[in-house]
Amino acid sequence: MQMSRLSTLACCIVVCACERKTPPAPPSVEPPPAVETINGSERIAWDQRAPNATELAAIRYAIYVDNSRSEMSAISCSPGAADAFTCTARLPPLSAGMHTLELAAFVVDGSVLESARSSPLRVNVVAAAAASMPPASSGVPGPARHSPFDARGPRPKPEWDGSTVTTSDGLAFQLELVSDELEYPTDLAVAPDGRLFVAERSGRIHVIPGSADVIVSGGTPLALAVDPEFARTHFVYAVYTTATRAGPAFSVARFREASNTFGDRVVLLDNIRAAASDPSAALRFGPDRMLYAAFDDGGDATSADDLSSAQGKILRLNADGSTPVDSEGATPMYAHGFQSPRALAWQPESQTLWVADRRAVLSAIVSAGRFAGGRQRGLTRQRYALPERMAPSAMTFFRGDLFIASDGGRHLLRVRFDPRNPMAIAGTERLLDDQLGPIRAVATGPDEAIYIGTEHHIAKLVPLRPPQ
């Protein structure tokens, strides 16, 4: 992407470094033209004073588009003159027409300490292209966005689009392409209105149908969950990793969705140590409308059974991040003893929580209310070894069966249960074996379709007829 006058003339932002417990100084903007005409694909640039790169990394930035706030992500900074750094970031998706842009700097130290906004910048978007543009470099090379278009026109549909998938007992699906504009998805959530929210490794949520919007600065989202009250709140929750001086760490945050963008970030949990290699986490709302968050053991197997840490645990939280009043021991710790949990799913009939671990272990957890006052704690009742080298990445229930996605095994594993004992596995079968490549995400939609995320595609299995 080329720098436009928006970057070099209108947006020379200067924000001062600050003490951790003092809000950043407000950005100041050189007087811009009355209106800057852009096409939406430009990058915005500013100068940031900081004594060193460590202090620079503590400062984050929010952009306000017509008073709607979102955090800027994939920011690239390079040393400039003296103690200044030149920083750039891509613009958020902008519709055609007039918009007012403002920047603010902030730090997080237990709470968000944000500066006043910069002077407003008025832009006229003549062609809104930002929604389909790839993110700026975050210092870690990543794959280019997969596009259905090339120099010769639209990309041909994959061979599997429109094919039929039939299970051993006669359950038939039609496999359909939904989107081929994904960039290494990490999780998938379906909103009540049928829209798909897809977390991408690049640090943004892709909305289908719709657009994409950055949600984290310098982090990788690993899991998404939609508020059970989404129709009223429009809240979407995410677990993502961030870089700290001690190594990677997990954060859990809540966002408010509005017109396919995500803003008003509220951090519910922070600084939970993550494994340095291939961090794993999961996030889902349970049938009790509580938020369940699972984290890996941070690379230390002994921490999984250490009840004083969140590593290797499943936490049960209220939607605002507080501890439920019916939790045993007044702690959100619900279950422990996990190495690298990657997926959570509830069995509809039994309300049993199933947990898939990256080390190919499937665990069944029941909620026990046997403690004083009926307080809740999860007890692991069964553990099953999954096929070797399967490396589960996601799972969902569909008509009583558990469907487990595998990026390493490149298939979808269907697990059937004994109708007399919902925790006993009666049989398994592999579906889509190496047909779609690595399968990274799976979810069941309100339309009773199974949505599947691969490296660059979203597909869906649409049921054609019931089992014979």
C-alpha positions as CSV (number, residue, x, y, z in Angstrom):
1,M,0.0,0.0,0.0
2,Q,1.3,3.5,-0.8
3,M,1.5,6.4,1.6
4,S,-0.9,9.2,0.6
5,R,-1.1,12.8,1.7
6,L,-3.2,11.5,4.5
7,S,-0.1,10.1,6.1
8,T,2.5,12.7,5.2
9,L,0.6,16.0,5.3
10,A,-2.5,15.6,7.4
11,C,-1.6,13.2,10.2
12,C,1.8,14.0,11.8
13,I,0.6,12.8,15.2
14,V,2.9,13.4,18.2
15,V,2.1,11.6,21.5
16,C,4.3,11.8,24.5
17,A,5.6,8.8,26.5
18,C,4.2,8.7,30.0
19,E,4.5,7.1,33.4
20,R,2.4,3.9,33.7
21,K,0.0,5.4,36.1
22,T,-0.4,8.7,34.2
23,P,-2.6,8.9,31.1
24,P,-0.6,9.5,27.9
25,A,-0.4,13.1,26.8
26,P,-3.1,13.8,24.1
27,P,-2.0,13.5,20.5
28,S,-1.5,16.8,18.6
29,V,-2.2,17.2,14.9
30,E,-0.8,19.7,12.5
31,P,-3.6,21.7,11.0
32,P,-4.8,19.6,8.1
33,P,-6.7,20.7,5.0
34,A,-10.4,21.2,5.6
35,V,-11.1,17.9,3.9
36,E,-8.7,15.2,2.7
37,T,-9.9,13.1,-0.2
38,I,-8.8,9.4,0.1
39,N,-9.9,6.0,-1.3
40,G,-9.8,4.1,2.0
41,S,-6.7,2.0,1.3
42,E,-4.2,4.6,2.8
43,R,-2.1,4.2,5.9
44,I,-2.1,6.8,8.7
45,A,1.2,7.9,10.1
46,W,2.4,9.7,13.3
47,D,5.6,10.5,15.2
48,Q,5.8,8.9,18.7
49,R,8.4,10.2,21.2
50,A,9.7,7.4,23.4
51,P,13.2,6.9,25.1
52,N,13.4,3.4,23.8
53,A,11.5,0.6,22.1
54,T,10.5,-1.0,25.4
55,E,8.7,2.2,26.5
56,L,7.2,2.5,23.0
57,A,5.7,-1.0,23.2
58,A,3.7,0.0,26.3
59,I,1.7,2.6,24.4
60,R,-1.4,1.7,22.5
61,Y,-3.6,3.7,20.2
62,A,-7.3,4.1,19.6
63,I,-8.9,5.6,16.5
64,Y,-12.3,7.2,16.6
65,V,-14.3,7.2,13.4
66,D,-17.3,9.4,13.8
67,N,-17.0,9.0,17.6
68,S,-16.9,5.2,17.3
69,R,-13.8,3.8,19.0
70,S,-11.6,0.8,18.0
71,E,-8.1,-0.1,18.9
72,M,-5.5,0.2,16.2
73,S,-3.5,-3.0,15.4
74,A,-0.6,-4.3,13.3
75,I,1.2,-1.0,14.0
76,S,4.7,-0.7,12.5
77,C,7.2,1.7,14.1
78,S,10.8,2.5,13.0
79,P,13.4,4.7,14.7
80,G,13.4,8.4,13.7
81,A,15.3,11.4,14.8
82,A,16.5,11.8,18.4
83,D,14.0,10.0,20.7
84,A,11.2,9.8,18.1
85,F,9.7,6.8,16.3
86,T,7.7,7.0,13.1
87,C,4.6,4.8,13.3
88,T,2.1,3.7,10.7
89,A,-1.1,1.6,10.7
90,R,-3.8,0.9,8.2
91,L,-7.1,2.7,8.4
92,P,-10.1,0.8,9.7
93,P,-12.8,0.0,7.1
94,L,-14.5,3.2,5.9
95,S,-17.7,3.5,3.9
96,A,-17.8,6.0,1.1
97,G,-18.5,9.6,2.1
98,M,-17.4,12.0,4.8
99,H,-15.8,10.9,8.1
100,T,-14.1,12.5,11.1
101,L,-11.0,10.7,12.4
102,E,-9.4,11.3,15.8
103,L,-6.5,9.5,17.6
104,A,-5.9,8.8,21.2
105,A,-3.0,7.1,23.1
106,F,-3.5,4.9,26.1
107,V,-1.8,2.4,28.4
108,V,-3.2,-0.4,30.4
109,D,-2.2,-0.6,34.1
110,G,-5.0,-2.5,35.8
111,S,-7.4,-0.1,34.0
112,V,-7.3,1.8,30.7
113,L,-5.6,5.2,31.0
114,E,-6.4,7.1,27.8
115,S,-5.4,10.6,26.6
116,A,-7.6,13.2,25.2
117,R,-8.3,12.8,21.5
118,S,-6.2,14.5,18.8
119,S,-7.5,17.4,16.7
120,P,-10.1,16.0,14.3
121,L,-9.2,15.1,10.7
122,R,-12.0,15.2,8.1
123,V,-11.7,12.8,5.2
124,N,-13.9,12.1,2.1
125,V,-13.7,8.5,1.1
126,V,-14.3,8.2,-2.7
127,A,-13.9,4.4,-2.8
128,A,-14.0,2.3,0.3
129,A,-11.3,-0.4,-0.2
130,A,-10.0,-0.7,3.3
131,A,-12.2,-3.6,4.3
132,S,-10.4,-6.0,2.0
133,M,-6.9,-4.7,2.5
134,P,-4.3,-6.9,4.4
135,P,-2.9,-5.6,7.7
136,A,0.3,-3.7,8.1
137,S,3.4,-5.6,9.1
138,S,3.5,-6.3,12.8
139,G,7.2,-7.3,12.6
140,V,6.3,-11.0,12.0
141,P,6.0,-12.0,8.4
142,G,2.6,-13.5,7.6
143,P,0.9,-14.9,4.5
144,A,-0.8,-12.5,2.1
145,R,-4.5,-12.3,2.1
146,H,-6.1,-15.0,-0.1
147,S,-8.2,-13.4,-2.7
148,P,-10.8,-14.9,-5.1
149,F,-9.5,-12.6,-7.8
150,D,-6.3,-12.5,-9.8
151,A,-5.1,-10.8,-13.0
152,R,-7.3,-13.1,-15.1
153,G,-10.5,-12.6,-13.1
154,P,-12.4,-14.5,-10.4
155,R,-10.6,-17.6,-8.9
156,P,-12.3,-20.9,-9.8
157,K,-14.4,-22.4,-7.1
158,P,-12.8,-25.4,-5.3
159,E,-13.6,-28.8,-6.7
160,W,-15.3,-29.9,-3.5
161,D,-17.9,-27.1,-3.7
162,G,-21.4,-28.7,-4.1
163,S,-20.2,-32.2,-3.4
164,T,-22.1,-34.6,-1.1
165,V,-20.7,-36.0,2.1
166,T,-22.4,-39.1,3.5
167,T,-21.8,-40.8,6.9
168,S,-21.7,-44.5,7.6
169,D,-25.3,-44.4,8.9
170,G,-26.7,-42.4,6.0
171,L,-26.6,-38.8,7.2
172,A,-26.0,-36.8,4.1
173,F,-24.6,-33.3,3.8
174,Q,-23.9,-30.9,0.9
175,L,-20.5,-29.2,1.2
176,E,-20.7,-25.6,0.1
177,L,-18.2,-22.8,-0.2
178,V,-19.1,-19.7,2.0
179,S,-15.9,-17.6,1.6
180,D,-12.4,-17.9,0.3
181,E,-11.0,-14.6,1.7
182,L,-9.7,-15.9,5.0
183,E,-6.2,-15.6,6.3
184,Y,-5.4,-18.5,8.7
185,P,-8.5,-18.5,11.0
186,T,-8.1,-19.5,14.6
187,D,-11.7,-19.7,15.7
188,L,-15.2,-19.2,14.4
189,A,-18.4,-18.1,16.1
190,V,-21.9,-17.7,14.7
191,A,-24.1,-14.8,15.7
192,P,-27.9,-15.4,16.3
193,D,-28.6,-13.4,13.1
194,G,-26.5,-15.9,11.1
195,R,-23.4,-13.7,10.6
196,L,-20.0,-15.5,11.0
197,F,-17.3,-13.9,13.2
198,V,-13.9,-15.4,12.2
199,A,-10.8,-14.7,14.2
200,E,-7.7,-14.6,12.1
201,R,-4.1,-15.1,13.0
202,S,-3.2,-11.7,11.7
203,G,-5.1,-10.1,14.6
204,R,-8.6,-9.3,13.3
205,I,-12.1,-10.5,13.1
206,H,-13.5,-11.2,9.7
207,V,-17.3,-10.8,9.4
208,I,-19.2,-12.9,6.8
209,P,-21.0,-11.3,5.2
210,G,-19.4,-8.0,5.9
211,S,-15.9,-6.7,6.5
212,A,-12.9,-7.1,8.8
213,D,-11.7,-5.0,11.7
214,V,-8.6,-5.1,13.8
215,I,-9.4,-5.9,17.4
216,V,-6.0,-6.3,19.2
217,S,-2.7,-4.5,19.1
218,G,0.3,-6.8,18.6
219,G,-1.7,-9.9,19.6
220,T,-3.1,-13.1,18.1
221,P,-6.7,-14.0,18.8
222,L,-7.2,-17.7,19.6
223,A,-10.9,-18.0,20.6
224,L,-14.2,-16.2,20.2
225,A,-17.5,-16.4,22.0
226,V,-20.8,-14.6,21.3
227,D,-22.8,-13.3,24.3
228,P,-26.1,-15.3,24.8
229,E,-27.7,-11.8,25.0
230,F,-26.1,-10.7,21.7
231,A,-29.3,-9.4,20.2
232,R,-29.4,-6.9,23.1
233,T,-25.8,-6.3,24.0
234,H,-23.9,-7.0,20.8
235,F,-21.0,-8.3,22.9
236,V,-18.3,-10.5,21.5
237,Y,-15.6,-12.0,23.7
238,A,-12.0,-13.0,22.7
239,V,-9.0,-14.7,24.1
240,Y,-5.8,-13.5,22.5
241,T,-2.0,-13.6,23.2
242,T,0.1,-10.5,23.8
243,A,3.9,-10.1,24.2
244,T,5.2,-9.2,27.7
245,R,8.7,-9.0,29.1
246,A,8.2,-12.4,30.7
247,G,7.0,-14.0,27.4
248,P,3.6,-14.5,25.8
249,A,0.5,-14.0,27.9
250,F,-3.2,-14.5,27.5
251,S,-5.8,-11.8,27.8
252,V,-9.6,-12.1,27.8
253,A,-11.5,-9.1,26.5
254,R,-15.1,-8.0,25.6
255,F,-15.9,-6.0,22.5
256,R,-19.1,-4.4,21.3
257,E,-20.0,-5.1,17.7
258,A,-21.6,-2.3,15.6
259,S,-22.0,-2.4,11.9
260,N,-19.5,-5.2,11.5
261,T,-16.8,-3.4,13.5
262,F,-15.5,-4.1,17.0
263,G,-14.8,-1.4,19.6
264,D,-15.3,-0.5,23.3
265,R,-12.8,-3.1,24.4
266,V,-12.9,-4.1,28.1
267,V,-10.2,-6.3,29.4
268,L,-11.6,-8.9,31.8
269,L,-8.5,-11.0,32.4
270,D,-4.9,-10.2,31.6
271,N,-1.3,-11.4,32.1
272,I,-2.0,-15.1,32.2
273,R,1.2,-16.8,31.2
274,A,1.0,-18.7,28.0
275,A,3.2,-21.5,26.5
276,A,6.0,-20.0,24.5
277,S,5.4,-22.5,21.6
278,D,1.9,-23.0,20.1
279,P,-0.2,-21.4,22.9
280,S,-3.6,-22.9,23.3
281,A,-6.8,-21.5,24.7
282,A,-10.6,-21.9,24.3
283,L,-13.6,-19.7,25.1
284,R,-17.3,-20.6,25.1
285,F,-20.6,-19.7,26.9
286,G,-22.1,-22.6,28.7
287,P,-25.8,-23.6,29.0
288,D,-25.8,-21.8,32.4
289,R,-24.9,-18.6,30.4
290,M,-21.6,-18.4,32.1
291,L,-18.4,-17.7,30.2
292,Y,-15.8,-20.6,30.3
293,A,-12.2,-19.8,29.5
294,A,-9.5,-22.5,29.2
295,F,-5.8,-21.8,29.2
296,D,-2.7,-23.9,28.6
297,D,-0.2,-24.7,31.4
298,G,2.2,-22.0,30.3
299,G,4.8,-24.6,29.4
300,D,5.0,-25.8,33.0
301,A,3.2,-29.1,33.5
302,T,3.2,-28.7,37.3
303,S,1.2,-25.5,37.1
304,A,-1.9,-27.4,35.7
305,D,-2.6,-28.7,39.3
306,D,-1.5,-25.6,41.1
307,L,-4.8,-24.0,42.2
308,S,-3.2,-20.6,42.8
309,S,-2.6,-20.0,39.1
310,A,-4.8,-19.9,36.0
311,Q,-2.4,-22.0,33.9
312,G,-3.9,-25.4,32.8
313,K,-7.3,-24.4,34.1
314,I,-10.9,-23.8,33.0
315,L,-12.3,-20.7,34.5
316,R,-16.0,-20.1,34.9
317,L,-17.0,-16.4,34.9
318,N,-19.9,-14.1,34.8
319,A,-20.3,-12.2,31.5
320,D,-18.7,-9.1,33.1
321,G,-15.6,-11.1,34.1
322,S,-16.5,-11.4,37.8
323,T,-16.7,-14.7,39.8
324,P,-20.2,-16.3,40.0
325,V,-21.7,-16.4,43.5
326,D,-22.2,-20.1,43.2
327,S,-18.5,-20.9,42.6
328,E,-16.9,-23.3,45.1
329,G,-14.3,-21.5,47.2
330,A,-15.3,-18.0,45.8
331,T,-12.8,-18.6,42.9
332,P,-13.5,-18.8,39.2
333,M,-11.4,-22.0,38.9
334,Y,-13.8,-24.6,37.6
335,A,-11.5,-27.5,36.5
336,H,-7.8,-28.1,36.4
337,G,-5.2,-30.5,35.1
338,F,-5.0,-29.5,31.5
339,Q,-1.9,-29.1,29.3
340,S,-3.1,-27.4,26.2
341,P,-6.9,-27.2,25.9
342,R,-8.0,-26.1,22.5
343,A,-11.8,-26.6,22.3
344,L,-14.9,-26.6,24.6
345,A,-18.3,-28.0,23.7
346,W,-21.4,-29.0,25.8
347,Q,-23.4,-32.1,25.1
348,P,-27.0,-30.9,24.8
349,E,-28.7,-33.9,26.4
350,S,-26.4,-34.4,29.4
351,Q,-25.0,-30.9,29.8
352,T,-21.6,-32.6,30.0
353,L,-18.6,-30.3,29.1
354,W,-16.2,-31.9,26.6
355,V,-12.6,-30.6,26.4
356,A,-10.2,-31.3,23.6
357,D,-6.5,-31.0,24.3
358,R,-3.9,-30.5,21.6
359,R,-2.1,-33.6,23.0
360,A,-5.0,-35.6,21.5
361,V,-6.9,-36.1,24.8
362,L,-10.7,-35.8,25.1
363,S,-12.1,-35.1,28.6
364,A,-15.7,-35.2,29.9
365,I,-16.5,-32.9,32.8
366,V,-19.7,-32.8,34.8
367,S,-20.8,-29.8,36.9
368,A,-21.0,-31.0,40.5
369,G,-23.2,-29.1,42.9
370,R,-22.4,-31.3,45.9
371,F,-20.5,-28.7,47.8
372,A,-21.9,-26.6,50.6
373,G,-24.8,-24.4,49.4
374,G,-24.9,-26.2,46.0
375,R,-21.7,-24.4,44.9
376,Q,-20.3,-25.4,41.5
377,R,-17.1,-27.1,40.5
378,G,-16.3,-29.2,37.4
379,L,-15.2,-32.8,37.9
380,T,-13.5,-34.8,35.2
381,R,-15.3,-38.1,34.8
382,Q,-13.8,-39.6,31.6
383,R,-10.7,-39.2,29.5
384,Y,-10.3,-40.7,26.1
385,A,-7.2,-40.9,23.8
386,L,-7.9,-39.5,20.4
387,P,-6.2,-40.9,17.3
388,E,-2.5,-40.3,17.3
389,R,-1.3,-37.1,15.7
390,M,-4.8,-35.8,15.4
391,A,-4.0,-32.4,17.1
392,P,-7.6,-31.2,17.8
393,S,-8.2,-27.6,16.8
394,A,-12.0,-27.1,17.5
395,M,-15.2,-29.0,18.0
396,T,-19.0,-28.7,18.0
397,F,-22.1,-30.8,18.7
398,F,-24.6,-31.5,15.9
399,R,-27.7,-33.7,16.5
400,G,-26.1,-35.4,19.5
401,D,-22.8,-36.2,17.8
402,L,-19.5,-34.5,18.5
403,F,-17.5,-33.2,15.5
404,I,-13.8,-32.6,16.2
405,A,-11.7,-30.6,13.7
406,S,-8.1,-31.5,13.1
407,D,-5.5,-29.3,11.5
408,G,-2.8,-31.8,11.9
409,G,-4.9,-34.8,10.8
410,R,-6.6,-32.8,8.1
411,H,-10.1,-34.2,8.7
412,L,-13.3,-33.9,10.7
413,L,-13.8,-36.7,13.3
414,R,-17.4,-37.6,14.1
415,V,-17.9,-39.1,17.6
416,R,-21.1,-41.0,18.3
417,F,-22.2,-41.7,21.9
418,D,-24.0,-44.6,23.5
419,P,-27.7,-43.5,23.9
420,R,-27.8,-45.3,27.3
421,N,-24.6,-43.6,28.6
422,P,-23.9,-40.1,27.1
423,M,-20.3,-40.2,28.4
424,A,-19.5,-43.5,26.6
425,I,-18.2,-43.3,23.0
426,A,-20.0,-45.8,20.7
427,G,-18.0,-45.2,17.6
428,T,-16.0,-42.7,15.4
429,E,-15.5,-42.0,11.7
430,R,-13.4,-39.6,9.7
431,L,-15.1,-37.2,7.4
432,L,-13.6,-34.8,4.8
433,D,-10.3,-36.8,5.0
434,D,-7.6,-34.6,3.4
435,Q,-10.4,-33.1,1.3
436,L,-10.1,-29.5,2.6
437,G,-6.6,-29.5,4.0
438,P,-6.0,-28.5,7.7
439,I,-9.3,-27.8,9.5
440,R,-8.8,-25.0,12.0
441,A,-12.3,-24.1,13.2
442,V,-15.8,-25.6,13.4
443,A,-19.1,-24.4,14.7
444,T,-22.9,-25.1,14.4
445,G,-25.1,-22.3,13.2
446,P,-28.7,-21.5,13.9
447,D,-29.5,-22.8,10.4
448,E,-28.3,-26.3,11.5
449,A,-25.3,-26.1,9.2
450,I,-21.8,-27.1,10.3
451,Y,-19.4,-24.3,9.5
452,I,-15.8,-25.2,8.8
453,G,-12.7,-23.0,8.7
454,T,-9.6,-24.0,6.7
455,E,-6.5,-22.0,6.0
456,H,-8.2,-19.8,3.5
457,H,-11.9,-20.9,3.2
458,I,-15.1,-21.1,5.2
459,A,-17.3,-24.0,4.1
460,K,-20.5,-25.4,5.5
461,L,-22.0,-28.9,5.7
462,V,-25.7,-28.5,5.0
463,P,-27.8,-31.6,6.0
464,L,-29.8,-33.1,3.2
465,R,-31.7,-35.9,4.9
466,P,-31.9,-37.6,8.3
467,P,-30.0,-40.8,9.1
468,Q,-31.6,-44.0,7.8
